[in-house]
């Protein structure tokens, strides 16, 4: 869980940098980062499930 939090934090900071380090959108950056990181986790889980099904 802490690893995921760090990934989200880094992604949100990347968004902050991309916007030219303007303040006032920290919540929006965090939510976009959270969405991207969690979407990536879902894709990895799906791939694992498919691999396990093929092995049976």
Order of alpha helices (4+ residues) and beta strands (2+ residues): alpha-alpha
